[in-house]
């Protein structure tokens, strides 16, 4: 169970195994939503920036919106089709 938004940011970042960008992972106290940036280099040396928006409600349920950009549309599609992206 997630207790706050900062914990959700850390959990999602850990699951994706990507690098945090520009200090955007820092969640202000008592925030109910947060957007941050991640990046990685995918198979074939494709650079891939990701924007994640998370929100948490009073029941501590987290919603996530994932935006992926890649020079190869198939890579972006593959990230969106992962079980992780579907289940969160």
Beta strands, then each sheet from edge to edge (+ up, - down):
strand 1: 19-20
strand 2: 33-42
strand 3: 46-56
strand 4: 62-70
sheet 1: 1+ 2- 3+ 4-
end
